[in-house]
Amino acid sequence: MNEDIIRTCRRVSSRRGESSDRIAVNVSAFDPDNLESTMLVQLPEGFTTLVTGAGGGIGGAIVDALLASLRPGRVIGVSRQPGAQVDDTRFESLTADLTTPEGRERLAAHLNGTPLHLVFNTLGMLHDEALGIHPEKKLDDLDAEAMAHLFHVNAATPALLLQALQPSLKGQHPALVASLSARVGSIEDNRLGGWYAYRASKAAHNMLMRTAAVELRRLNRSLAVVCLHPGTTDTGLSRPFQARVPEGKLFTPAFVAERLLAVLGERPLGGAASFHDWAGETVAW
Ligand SMILES: NC(=O)c1ccc[n+]([C@@H]2O[C@H](COP(=O)([O-])OP(=O)(O)OC[C@H]3O[C@@H](n4cnc5c(N)ncnc54)[C@H](OP(=O)(O)O)[C@@H]3O)[C@@H](O)[C@H]2O)c1
């Protein structure tokens, strides 16, 4: 990434009514106008995309960024809630809870084996006020049920999603499978401690994605699996923890979406799974 060009971007997704008075600052060389020509050049014109967690901050922004380009031919957004009206015939909204077998079956039936060129999983959680789940600061905070819940949503569900998507991933078509992880899931990078269940669920996510990549390559030699760290992004997930984010390190979902699609566009097809951050840097497993 060319660090010489510094831009400050204040983009707010009006479609989802996101706003923030402490709006995220984007510092990078990203240029949305470039995205059109360079977006996911490994994939064919009119490619088919699945975005999970489409009702979330980053998931919604990924849908927006894809639809801002003419390259995708079909964008399927999956969310637990019916999606907002999107004035684009290429967009399909599917209501399903992918953490359940029924939700995954509904998705598989909807796709009916249609080849997918891009799977972008953004589904994930850190806290849940209703369930009383908060990131742990110390061993005394650990709770077996909360840990199991985070593991189910953040680790098991993305792997079970790939299980359900096999008919759409197998073949010879170019395919990118991206799944949002987090740098705190890096075992090597863990110096601060805390956030036990979230960290461990993301480490498990990464292992499951890496393991699935080995098997999926046997189904499709033109397929790549990429775990991505979006950086701290201004969404509901990070909102309770934003106070300590250093100035200039809180990104808008729109910026992150464009960065992550650009990073994905540089990944070769085939090979082992990889773990990259929003700037394209490799993250240690
Ligand atoms: N925001 C950050 O700073 C940050 C940093 C590092 C990593 N990440 C990762 O990025 C991903 C996207 O996060 P985000 O910031 O966009 O958060 P978000 O706005 O909360 O979106 C996450 C989405 O995941 C789905 N989801 C969450 N909990 C679920 C549950 N219990 N059952 C089923 N679906 C559930 C929901 O999708 P639907 O509403 O569509 O059903 C939700 O909207 C997550 O995996 C997160 O760990 C985020």
Ligand as a Chemical Component Dictionary entry (heavy atoms), coordinates in Angstrom:
data_LIG
# 
_chem_comp.id                   LIG 
_chem_comp.type                 NON-POLYMER 
_chem_comp.pdbx_formal_charge   0 
_chem_comp.three_letter_code    LIG 
# 
loop_
_chem_comp_atom.comp_id 
_chem_comp_atom.atom_id 
_chem_comp_atom.alt_atom_id 
_chem_comp_atom.type_symbol 
_chem_comp_atom.charge 
_chem_comp_atom.model_Cartn_x 
_chem_comp_atom.model_Cartn_y 
_chem_comp_atom.model_Cartn_z 
_chem_comp_atom.pdbx_ordinal 
LIG N1  N1  N 0  -15.602 -4.280  14.391 1  
LIG C1  C1  C 0  -14.353 -4.565  14.693 2  
LIG O1  O1  O 0  -13.610 -3.711  15.242 3  
LIG C2  C2  C 0  -13.774 -5.912  14.400 4  
LIG C3  C3  C 0  -12.415 -6.134  14.672 5  
LIG C4  C4  C 0  -11.864 -7.380  14.404 6  
LIG C5  C5  C 0  -12.666 -8.385  13.884 7  
LIG N2  N2  N 1  -13.998 -8.150  13.633 8  
LIG C6  C6  C 0  -14.802 -9.252  13.105 9  
LIG O2  O2  O 0  -15.519 -8.788  11.981 10 
LIG C7  C7  C 0  -16.758 -9.517  11.864 11 
LIG C8  C8  C 0  -17.903 -8.552  11.614 12 
LIG O3  O3  O 0  -18.062 -7.758  12.761 13 
LIG P1  P1  P 0  -18.809 -6.354  12.760 14 
LIG O4  O4  O 0  -17.862 -5.397  13.360 15 
LIG O5  O5  O -1 -19.395 -6.056  11.418 16 
LIG O6  O6  O 0  -19.942 -6.661  13.835 17 
LIG P2  P2  P 0  -21.526 -6.530  13.766 18 
LIG O7  O7  O 0  -21.912 -5.226  13.188 19 
LIG O8  O8  O 0  -21.990 -6.886  15.117 20 
LIG O9  O9  O 0  -21.936 -7.662  12.717 21 
LIG C9  C9  C 0  -21.760 -9.029  12.990 22 
LIG C10 C10 C 0  -22.898 -9.809  12.363 23 
LIG O10 O10 O 0  -22.690 -11.198 12.654 24 
LIG C11 C11 C 0  -23.953 -11.813 12.810 25 
LIG N3  N3  N 0  -24.078 -12.358 14.177 26 
LIG C12 C12 C 0  -23.569 -11.849 15.307 27 
LIG N4  N4  N 0  -23.935 -12.598 16.358 28 
LIG C13 C13 C 0  -24.690 -13.589 15.884 29 
LIG C14 C14 C 0  -25.382 -14.682 16.468 30 
LIG N5  N5  N 0  -25.357 -14.908 17.777 31 
LIG N6  N6  N 0  -26.063 -15.505 15.676 32 
LIG C15 C15 C 0  -26.100 -15.295 14.344 33 
LIG N7  N7  N 0  -25.473 -14.281 13.717 34 
LIG C16 C16 C 0  -24.782 -13.442 14.488 35 
LIG C17 C17 C 0  -25.028 -10.771 12.627 36 
LIG O11 O11 O 0  -25.416 -10.781 11.272 37 
LIG P3  P3  P 0  -26.951 -10.484 10.848 38 
LIG O12 O12 O 0  -27.345 -9.260  11.615 39 
LIG O13 O13 O 0  -26.850 -10.235 9.388  40 
LIG O14 O14 O 0  -27.738 -11.692 11.194 41 
LIG C18 C18 C 0  -24.271 -9.495  12.952 42 
LIG O15 O15 O 0  -24.888 -8.382  12.403 43 
LIG C19 C19 C 0  -16.865 -10.360 13.145 44 
LIG O16 O16 O 0  -16.481 -11.680 12.868 45 
LIG C20 C20 C 0  -15.861 -9.724  14.085 46 
LIG O17 O17 O 0  -15.344 -10.649 15.012 47 
LIG C21 C21 C 0  -14.559 -6.934  13.882 48 
# 
loop_
_chem_comp_bond.comp_id 
_chem_comp_bond.atom_id_1 
_chem_comp_bond.atom_id_2 
_chem_comp_bond.value_order 
_chem_comp_bond.pdbx_ordinal 
LIG N1  C1  SING 1  
LIG C1  O1  DOUB 2  
LIG C1  C2  SING 3  
LIG C2  C3  SING 4  
LIG C2  C21 DOUB 5  
LIG C3  C4  DOUB 6  
LIG C4  C5  SING 7  
LIG C5  N2  DOUB 8  
LIG N2  C6  SING 9  
LIG N2  C21 SING 10 
LIG C6  O2  SING 11 
LIG C6  C20 SING 12 
LIG O2  C7  SING 13 
LIG C7  C8  SING 14 
LIG C7  C19 SING 15 
LIG C8  O3  SING 16 
LIG O3  P1  SING 17 
LIG P1  O4  DOUB 18 
LIG P1  O5  SING 19 
LIG P1  O6  SING 20 
LIG O6  P2  SING 21 
LIG P2  O7  DOUB 22 
LIG P2  O8  SING 23 
LIG P2  O9  SING 24 
LIG O9  C9  SING 25 
LIG C9  C10 SING 26 
LIG C10 O10 SING 27 
LIG C10 C18 SING 28 
LIG O10 C11 SING 29 
LIG C11 N3  SING 30 
LIG C11 C17 SING 31 
LIG N3  C12 SING 32 
LIG N3  C16 SING 33 
LIG C12 N4  DOUB 34 
LIG N4  C13 SING 35 
LIG C13 C14 SING 36 
LIG C13 C16 DOUB 37 
LIG C14 N5  SING 38 
LIG C14 N6  DOUB 39 
LIG N6  C15 SING 40 
LIG C15 N7  DOUB 41 
LIG N7  C16 SING 42 
LIG C17 O11 SING 43 
LIG C17 C18 SING 44 
LIG O11 P3  SING 45 
LIG P3  O12 DOUB 46 
LIG P3  O13 SING 47 
LIG P3  O14 SING 48 
LIG C18 O15 SING 49 
LIG C19 O16 SING 50 
LIG C19 C20 SING 51 
LIG C20 O17 SING 52 
# 
